[in-house]
Amino acid sequence: EPKPEPKPEPKPKQKPKPEPEPRPVKKAAPESEVSPAPPPTAESTPPVAPPQPSADELATIETNYKRVLLAAIERNKVYPRQASRMGQEGIVTVGFTLLADGSIKDIHIVGEGSYPSLNEATLEAVKAVGRAQPIPPELGKSEWRLAVPIAYRLE
């Protein structure tokens, strides 16, 4: 006779895991009632202005810009031969208006210099720059009237 199969021993019962609390279910509105939110527009989103530079930073930006501009004029400066032979030296102050895009207009000598040839050389040096770098936007200037001293020294 076949032996009856032994019954497996019952496994110890585990405690049932607590079920999480049911979350409230939001009922979806019928499609006809759902309208997507309109995309944000420029009018609804106020523009964020970039942080304004401090007074010290503005002074540094202005000083650096003037330094670069003066260097450009100096690169184009030609000491007139006649003035050199005659030992003529001096400082000529040139005035001009600089536009936001770097264009230079209204070039003129501020006060008459001692030597007409140095005056003329100074005007030519500024004209030769053509267009300077644009005025840094941080300075907030669309036009800038400048007077720059140009030195002529024999060495």
KOLLOTOR-105622 format. One record per residue (C-alpha): x, y, z; chain. Coordinates in nm, 3 decimals, decimal comma, always signed. Example, Ala and Ser with C-alpha at 12.3 -4.5 7.8 and 13.67 -1.06 7.14 Angstrom:
+---------+---------+---------+----+
:      xx :      yy :      zz : ch :
+---------+---------+---------+----+
:  +1,230 :  -0,450 :  +0,780 :  A :
:  +1,367 :  -0,106 :  +0,714 :  A :
+---------+---------+---------+----+
! end
This chain:
+---------+---------+---------+----+
:      xx :      yy :      zz : ch :
+---------+---------+---------+----+
:  +0,000 :  +0,000 :  +0,000 :  A :
:  +0,122 :  +0,342 :  -0,083 :  A :
:  +0,211 :  +0,550 :  +0,209 :  A :
:  +0,004 :  +0,858 :  +0,254 :  A :
:  +0,197 :  +1,171 :  +0,178 :  A :
:  +0,295 :  +1,358 :  +0,487 :  A :
:  +0,114 :  +1,683 :  +0,535 :  A :
:  +0,342 :  +1,982 :  +0,522 :  A :
:  +0,382 :  +2,159 :  +0,845 :  A :
:  +0,187 :  +2,479 :  +0,853 :  A :
:  +0,404 :  +2,791 :  +0,826 :  A :
:  +0,377 :  +3,035 :  +1,108 :  A :
:  +0,132 :  +3,306 :  +1,021 :  A :
:  +0,279 :  +3,651 :  +0,960 :  A :
:  +0,112 :  +3,953 :  +1,094 :  A :
:  -0,071 :  +4,131 :  +0,817 :  A :
:  +0,095 :  +4,453 :  +0,701 :  A :
:  -0,102 :  +4,762 :  +0,784 :  A :
:  -0,259 :  +4,903 :  +0,475 :  A :
:  -0,177 :  +5,264 :  +0,397 :  A :
:  -0,453 :  +5,511 :  +0,453 :  A :
:  -0,641 :  +5,568 :  +0,133 :  A :
:  -0,570 :  +5,904 :  -0,028 :  A :
:  -0,856 :  +6,110 :  -0,150 :  A :
:  -0,894 :  +6,069 :  -0,521 :  A :
:  -0,953 :  +6,379 :  -0,727 :  A :
:  -1,211 :  +6,325 :  -0,984 :  A :
:  -1,100 :  +6,438 :  -1,325 :  A :
:  -1,322 :  +6,696 :  -1,481 :  A :
:  -1,474 :  +6,602 :  -1,810 :  A :
:  -1,256 :  +6,710 :  -2,103 :  A :
:  -1,503 :  +6,972 :  -2,207 :  A :
:  -1,455 :  +7,149 :  -1,873 :  A :
:  -1,074 :  +7,137 :  -1,866 :  A :
:  -0,896 :  +7,431 :  -2,018 :  A :
:  -0,518 :  +7,452 :  -2,010 :  A :
:  -0,362 :  +7,744 :  -1,828 :  A :
:  -0,250 :  +8,015 :  -2,069 :  A :
:  +0,126 :  +8,042 :  -2,114 :  A :
:  +0,287 :  +8,327 :  -1,921 :  A :
:  +0,315 :  +8,645 :  -2,121 :  A :
:  +0,557 :  +8,933 :  -2,097 :  A :
:  +0,280 :  +9,138 :  -1,939 :  A :
:  +0,211 :  +8,885 :  -1,665 :  A :
:  +0,579 :  +8,824 :  -1,582 :  A :
:  +0,757 :  +9,135 :  -1,458 :  A :
:  +1,103 :  +9,171 :  -1,612 :  A :
:  +1,391 :  +9,106 :  -1,379 :  A :
:  +1,644 :  +9,386 :  -1,399 :  A :
:  +2,008 :  +9,286 :  -1,374 :  A :
:  +2,177 :  +9,405 :  -1,058 :  A :
:  +2,310 :  +9,758 :  -1,092 :  A :
:  +2,685 :  +9,805 :  -1,050 :  A :
:  +2,800 :  +9,999 :  -0,745 :  A :
:  +2,942 : +10,350 :  -0,775 :  A :
:  +3,295 : +10,208 :  -0,743 :  A :
:  +3,229 :  +9,953 :  -1,018 :  A :
:  +3,089 : +10,226 :  -1,245 :  A :
:  +3,395 : +10,442 :  -1,183 :  A :
:  +3,621 : +10,148 :  -1,270 :  A :
:  +3,426 : +10,073 :  -1,589 :  A :
:  +3,446 : +10,441 :  -1,692 :  A :
:  +3,819 : +10,466 :  -1,614 :  A :
:  +3,899 : +10,149 :  -1,805 :  A :
:  +3,693 : +10,263 :  -2,104 :  A :
:  +3,869 : +10,601 :  -2,115 :  A :
:  +4,207 : +10,427 :  -2,087 :  A :
:  +4,130 : +10,207 :  -2,390 :  A :
:  +4,000 : +10,507 :  -2,586 :  A :
:  +4,307 : +10,717 :  -2,507 :  A :
:  +4,534 : +10,426 :  -2,609 :  A :
:  +4,353 : +10,406 :  -2,945 :  A :
:  +4,409 : +10,779 :  -3,003 :  A :
:  +4,777 : +10,749 :  -2,899 :  A :
:  +4,829 : +10,462 :  -3,148 :  A :
:  +4,709 : +10,691 :  -3,425 :  A :
:  +4,904 : +10,997 :  -3,312 :  A :
:  +5,180 : +11,111 :  -3,546 :  A :
:  +5,430 : +11,370 :  -3,427 :  A :
:  +5,456 : +11,620 :  -3,711 :  A :
:  +5,811 : +11,629 :  -3,856 :  A :
:  +5,822 : +12,006 :  -3,867 :  A :
:  +5,714 : +12,029 :  -3,502 :  A :
:  +5,977 : +11,771 :  -3,409 :  A :
:  +6,256 : +11,956 :  -3,597 :  A :
:  +6,155 : +12,282 :  -3,434 :  A :
:  +6,146 : +12,124 :  -3,086 :  A :
:  +5,777 : +12,196 :  -3,040 :  A :
:  +5,617 : +12,018 :  -2,746 :  A :
:  +5,293 : +12,057 :  -2,561 :  A :
:  +4,960 : +11,917 :  -2,460 :  A :
:  +4,664 : +11,958 :  -2,691 :  A :
:  +4,317 : +11,895 :  -2,550 :  A :
:  +4,073 : +11,756 :  -2,802 :  A :
:  +3,698 : +11,746 :  -2,748 :  A :
:  +3,451 : +11,519 :  -2,922 :  A :
:  +3,119 : +11,345 :  -2,878 :  A :
:  +3,113 : +10,970 :  -2,850 :  A :
:  +2,791 : +10,790 :  -2,947 :  A :
:  +2,669 : +10,468 :  -2,785 :  A :
:  +2,791 : +10,257 :  -3,079 :  A :
:  +3,143 : +10,403 :  -3,052 :  A :
:  +3,107 : +10,654 :  -3,337 :  A :
:  +3,301 : +10,976 :  -3,286 :  A :
:  +3,162 : +11,310 :  -3,401 :  A :
:  +3,211 : +11,685 :  -3,343 :  A :
:  +3,591 : +11,659 :  -3,310 :  A :
:  +3,743 : +11,994 :  -3,212 :  A :
:  +4,035 : +12,146 :  -3,026 :  A :
:  +3,940 : +12,270 :  -2,679 :  A :
:  +4,113 : +12,606 :  -2,658 :  A :
:  +4,386 : +12,685 :  -2,902 :  A :
:  +4,713 : +12,501 :  -2,856 :  A :
:  +5,046 : +12,677 :  -2,897 :  A :
:  +5,133 : +12,503 :  -3,222 :  A :
:  +4,891 : +12,464 :  -3,514 :  A :
:  +5,074 : +12,155 :  -3,644 :  A :
:  +5,021 : +11,974 :  -3,310 :  A :
:  +4,656 : +12,081 :  -3,309 :  A :
:  +4,608 : +11,938 :  -3,658 :  A :
:  +4,792 : +11,614 :  -3,569 :  A :
:  +4,564 : +11,570 :  -3,269 :  A :
:  +4,249 : +11,611 :  -3,478 :  A :
:  +4,383 : +11,357 :  -3,728 :  A :
:  +4,467 : +11,108 :  -3,451 :  A :
:  +4,108 : +11,113 :  -3,323 :  A :
:  +3,964 : +11,090 :  -3,676 :  A :
:  +4,191 : +10,792 :  -3,747 :  A :
:  +4,034 : +10,598 :  -3,459 :  A :
:  +3,717 : +10,592 :  -3,670 :  A :
:  +3,492 : +10,404 :  -3,434 :  A :
:  +3,583 : +10,327 :  -3,075 :  A :
:  +3,442 : +10,042 :  -2,871 :  A :
:  +3,074 : +10,095 :  -2,789 :  A :
:  +3,005 : +10,277 :  -2,463 :  A :
:  +2,954 : +10,013 :  -2,191 :  A :
:  +2,580 :  +9,977 :  -2,131 :  A :
:  +2,636 :  +9,987 :  -1,754 :  A :
:  +2,724 : +10,355 :  -1,788 :  A :
:  +2,376 : +10,426 :  -1,930 :  A :
:  +2,499 : +10,685 :  -2,180 :  A :
:  +2,372 : +10,722 :  -2,534 :  A :
:  +2,608 : +11,013 :  -2,594 :  A :
:  +2,922 : +11,115 :  -2,410 :  A :
:  +3,107 : +11,444 :  -2,451 :  A :
:  +3,473 : +11,406 :  -2,370 :  A :
:  +3,781 : +11,625 :  -2,360 :  A :
:  +4,107 : +11,433 :  -2,376 :  A :
:  +4,458 : +11,575 :  -2,333 :  A :
:  +4,713 : +11,449 :  -2,587 :  A :
:  +5,077 : +11,508 :  -2,496 :  A :
:  +5,356 : +11,571 :  -2,747 :  A :
:  +5,700 : +11,523 :  -2,592 :  A :
:  +6,032 : +11,491 :  -2,767 :  A :
:  +6,264 : +11,230 :  -2,622 :  A :
+---------+---------+---------+----+
! end
